[in-house]
Amino acid sequence: MKIVEVRNFTDSELVSKKKDARQEYFNLRLQQQTGALEKPSRLNDLRKDVAKLETVISERRLKLKIKSRVAKKPVDDKKKK
């Protein structure tokens, strides 16, 4: 999930997605403790997703106007010559 996508969610969507992500994170941690976790990298992804959701929620609560940066296209050296 990218921050640009998160900023396009409504407030209710943010809250519900945060709740779902936290629940999934909890379930994956339980699987990790029992040794049944197949994708350990999913834990990091979920942790970062929750952080993005919480960031946007707090930005809106503080009424901050944040614009997401648009990635620049890489310059092709062959076209320059």
Secondary structure, 3 states (H helix, E strand, C coil): CCHHHHHCCCHHHHHHHHHHHHHHHHHHHHHHHHCCCCCCHHHHHHHHHHHHHHHHHHHHHCCCCCCCCCCCCCCCHHHHC
